[in-house]
């Protein structure tokens, strides 16, 4: 129930002021053609809106919608309104592929953004390639995505990834571990494809920095057994636990781990543990670090985005499964504007040659259509925050 109070009357002067404000809003508002079939630029967004990854999928779609609203406030794309058409993948490969097909064949979307899990995204790639639709991948990290672009460019040239690849992700994690003088880590997480790839890549990258795994284990995302994993991870005496789970299971695992080893530092690769709504329930007896693509305070663009997201949805963004989809839609809209048309070939050329400003920084794509994340000059770096009693504090990269 709305408990705010409102004045019973308005004085004439107030009406003049309100009229002026309303008139200014009308003048400033972009004018689009009347809504008719074919007028809007439709973007198909694929994410799990049900199942174990529904929380991340919901924020994924919310952020994409916010990006479309931002594009419309700037005049849309080529004078046309941008519209998001969302599809629930349920976290299943077959559903993701069939929903992608529905979006391109029945909903007539001009491009696709998604999906969430790597397994889903590989299936969606086939639809994008067959129907010659640009696909922007925000969070799926498996190497197979960019490997296919490299090995079969004629077929998969439509696919671009704005999120970090597995090797890039491992590089970013190791940079943080090195900054914290970590020598032994435990890697624990959901037993899903990209997470296993990340565990392997992290081991190789960490070895080059003189860091070794004390323990590596995965639990089932559908029926997780946290107790034995938490006990074994703590028993391996690591300097830190790297928690590879973007879903809500990460919260349950963290609580169980804290019962076994209250002071053991934990580094989350992002997702649910970046959610401020859950922060009050998180046990902070030991340091809790969360990786994000961007965070409020990291830059003016990141702060502005966080304010807009919270104003729109009532809670701050988590910095990963929302921030990257937001940037994906923004990059796509900018590419269409650069190309001067919605033609896929023009958008591909613009994406391959251009630089695109986003919340996380400036996006540039390499020959495999992978955004440049890492620790080198000009790379997107991401952010690591530490949860404290009064909120999150940015701790890496050093500022």
C-alpha positions, 0 to 999 in steps of 0.5 A: 500500500502506498503510504505517501501523503499528497496535497489536496490542492495545488496553487496556480503557481504550482500548476504553472511550474508543473506545466512547464516541467511536463512540457519540457519532458514532452519536448525532450522525449524522443519521438518514435513512429506509431507502434506498428508491426515492424516499427520497433527494433526487437532484440531477443534476450535469452536467460533462465527465468525459472530453475536454479539460475532464475535469480541471475536470469531475472536480473539479466533480463532486467538489465537488458530492458534497462539498456533498451530504455536508455537507448530509447532515451537517446533516440533509439536506433536509427529513429526506431524504438528498441524493444526487448523480447525475453525468453525463458531458457529454464537453464536447459540446452534444448529449451534455449535452442528452441526459444532462440528459434522462436525469437528469430522466426516468429518474433522477428528479432533483429539480434540475440543477446544470451544465453546464461549458461555455456551449454545453452549458449553453444546451442543458441550459436547454431540458431544465430549462425543458421539465421544470420543474426548477430548474437552478443554473449554477455556471461557464458564463458566456455572456450568453445564459443570463441573457438568456433568463431576462430575455427569456422569464421564464415559460419560463426562470425555473427557471435561476439562475447562481451563477458570474460573468456575462461582464460581471461577470467583465470587471469583476473582471479590470479591477479587478485590472488597474487595481490593478496599474496595467496600461495594455496587456494581451494576451488569449489563450485557448481559442477557445470561446464564452464565452472570445470573449465575455469577450475582447470584454467585457474590451475594452469594460470596460478601455477605460472604465478607460483600459486597452487590448488590445495583442493578442487571439488564440485557439487551438483547444482540441482542436489548439492551436498555441501557438508563434505565439500566444505569440510574437505575444503577447510581441511586442506588449509588453503589461504583462500577458497575460490567459490565458483558458483553464481547461483543461490547455492553459493549463499548456502555453501558459504554459510556451511563453510563458515560453520567449519572455518569461520575466519577463512577468506572466500573469493566469489567469482560473482553472481548471487554473493554480489546481491546487496539484498542478501548481504545482511544474511551473509556471515562476515566472520572472515573476509568475503570478496566478490568479483564483478565486471563493474561496481558503483564507485569504480567509475562515473559510468558504473555509478550512474548505472547502479543508481539507475538500476536501483531506481528502476528495480529497487535493489543495486545491481550485482555487477555481473549477470546484470552489468554485462547484459546491459553492456551487451545491449548498449554495444549492439545498439551502438554498432547498429548506429555506426553501421547505419542499418540493422544489416548483420554484415554492417553490424559485424564490421562495426563490432570488429573495428569499433570501440564501444563505451560501456559500464565496465569500460571500453569494449574492443574485440579481438580476431575471435570476437572476444572482448579484451579483458585482462591485466594489459594496457587498455584491457577491461579489468573488472572490480573486486569488492569486499563485503563489510557490515556497512556495505561493499568496499572496492579493494581491487584493482588498486586505485 
